[in-house]
Amino acid sequence: MPFPKIAIIGAGPGGLTLASMLQCSGIKPTIFELDKDRSSRDQGGIIDLHADGGQLALKEAGLFEKFQEIIIPSAEALKLMKSNGEVVWDENNSAAAPPETSRDRPEVDRSNLRNLLLDAVDPDTIHWNHKLLQVEPVGAKYNLHFSDSIETGFDLVIGADGAWSKVRPLVSNETPYYSGITFIELQAHDVSVKKPWLNEFIGSGSFFMFDEGLALIGQQNSFDRIRIYLGVRQPESWMDECGINWEEPKSARGVLAESYFGDCHGDLKRVILEEATDSLIVRRLYMLPVGLSWEMRSGVTLLGDAAHLMTPFAGVGVNVAMVDAMELAREIMRWKDAFVDGDATALDEAVKVYEERMFVRAKKNMEKTYHGLVSHFSAGGIDERVGLLKKRARMLEERRKEQVKA
Ligand SMILES: Cc1cc2nc3c(=O)[nH]c(=O)nc-3n(C[C@H](O)[C@H](O)[C@H](O)COP(=O)(O)OP(=O)(O)OC[C@H]3O[C@@H](n4cnc5c(N)ncnc54)[C@H](O)[C@@H]3O)c2cc1C
C-alpha cells in the first residue's frame, strides 16, 4: 500500500516544523503556501521560543544547534513602565531589576526562524504562490482548489494556514471573532544613528506599558529597527469610524498621542509623535473561542492558529503551533509501520490521538492568553506583571543560594 498523500497548507512556523520532522523520517508531504517566495512578505518582529515550546520542537527536528546561531541574546531584556513614566522593572539596568532574570526564552527574528525552517525542508516540497480557496471532499480523498489550479487525491489535509484557515470549515463552523483590541504598529528605522533616544528608551529587548484600555509595547528588531505596537481597547468598527485618517500617518500619530495616550507621560507621547515615524499599519486582533474543539473527521486536521487563534498577550502562539506540529509528526511517524502494512485506519488513529492532546493544550494556552489580554489593558496590569517577575526572581535567588550551600 503506498504511503498516504499528505498536504500541509501554509509555510508558517507550524507547517514548516511539521514538514521538516516528517521528512526526517522519510515521509514527504507537499506544502502549499500563498506567498510568492520566501522573501515576499515582512514576517514581523521578534518572538521568544520557550524551553517547553518552540525549543523542544526544534530539538526534535534536529535544528537546535542552528537555532542557537540566530538567537539575539540581548533581546531577552524586559523594561516595564507605568503610564506616568515610572520605570518599575528594567533588566537593562541591574539597579532596577535583579541580575539573574533569564527566563530561558531566547528571542529570534521571525524571518530568521522561518529561513531556518525553510532550509530544513526539501525545496521541491514547497509549492509557493498557491492560495488555497477551498477543500473538496471526493469519496475518502480530498481535492484542493487554488486560485488557478486544482491538486487532487490527498489522504490527509493539514490546515496550518493561520487565522483565516480555508481548511477549518471542514471540521468547524467557528470563525475568529474580534478580541476588542486594535493594534497600531509603528516602526523606526536606523535607530542607532537616527533615533538614539528611542534606542535607549526601549532598551535592548522588549518594553511594556499597560493601563486601563491602552498599551504601548516596543521591541528591538533586527536590521537596526524598533517596532512599537499601540494597543487600544475599542469596538470593531473603531478603525473605520474613529475619524483618524490612516493614510496621513503624521496626523494619525498626532490624534493617537493626544486623544488616546493624552494622559500618559511625555516620553510615551514622544515615542508616538517624534520617534516611531517610519511606518504605520493598523490592524484588529481576532481570536477563536477558548476551548474550541470538533469531532474528528477522517483525512483532515488543523494546527497552530488555524486550530486555536489567540491574541499575542501571552506570547505563546508560535510556541504552541510548533508543539502541535511536533506532536502530530510524532503520531504520524508512530503509525507509519501500520500504513505500510496496509491498515487504512491508521492515519485516523494518528489524527485522533493528536487532536485529543492538542485540544487540552490549546485550551490551557487560550485561557492564559485571555487572562493576558485582560491584564494588558487594565490599570493594575503592570503591577501584576512586576509581581510575577519579582516572585520568579526570588525563586531563582533561593535556588542559587541552595546550589551554593550544596
Ligand atoms: C502582533 C503579534 C505578535 C505576536 N507575538 C508573538 C510572540 O511573541 N510569541 C509567540 O509565540 N507568538 C506570537 N504571536 C502569534 C504568532 O504569530 C502565531 O501564533 C503564529 O505565527 C502561528 O503560526 P502558524 O504556523 O499556525 O500560522 P501563521 O504564522 O499564520 O502561518 C500561516 C501560513 O499560511 C499561509 N496561508 C494563509 N492562508 C493561506 C491560504 N489560503 N493558502 C495557502 N497558504 C496560506 C500564510 O501565508 C502563512 O505563511 C504574535 C502575533 C501577533 C499578531
The ligand as an ORCA input file, in Angstrom:
! r2SCAN-3c Opt
* xyz 0 1
  C       1.458     41.302     16.719
  C       1.674     39.859     17.051
  C       2.723     39.481     17.899
  C       2.938     38.139     18.222
  N       3.952     37.803     19.072
  C       4.154     36.511     19.398
  C       5.216     36.126     20.297
  O       5.984     36.958     20.789
  N       5.368     34.805     20.595
  C       4.559     33.840     20.076
  O       4.742     32.642     20.387
  N       3.539     34.166     19.232
  C       3.318     35.465     18.881
  N       2.293     35.803     18.034
  C       1.424     34.734     17.498
  C       2.079     34.029     16.327
  O       2.409     34.967     15.321
  C       1.157     32.963     15.725
  O       0.534     32.238     16.730
  C       1.975     32.002     14.833
  O       2.562     32.685     13.754
  C       1.100     30.867     14.329
  O       1.841     30.051     13.462
  P       1.086     29.200     12.342
  O       2.159     28.452     11.612
  O      -0.024     28.453     12.952
  O       0.380     30.281     11.398
  P       0.967     31.509     10.594
  O       2.226     32.019     11.172
  O      -0.166     32.463     10.444
  O       1.311     30.887      9.170
  C       0.296     30.540      8.270
  C       0.896     30.420      6.877
  O      -0.149     30.005      5.990
  C      -0.161     30.833      4.837
  N      -1.544     30.888      4.364
  C      -2.585     31.540      4.923
  N      -3.711     31.343      4.201
  C      -3.362     30.536      3.164
  C      -4.085     30.002      2.069
  N      -5.394     30.232      1.905
  N      -3.426     29.213      1.168
  C      -2.086     28.957      1.336
  N      -1.357     29.454      2.345
  C      -1.980     30.226      3.278
  C       0.384     32.177      5.324
  O       0.904     32.943      4.262
  C       1.434     31.736      6.334
  O       2.687     31.532      5.737
  C       2.079     37.133     17.689
  C       1.030     37.501     16.827
  C       0.817     38.851     16.512
  C      -0.338     39.223     15.598
*
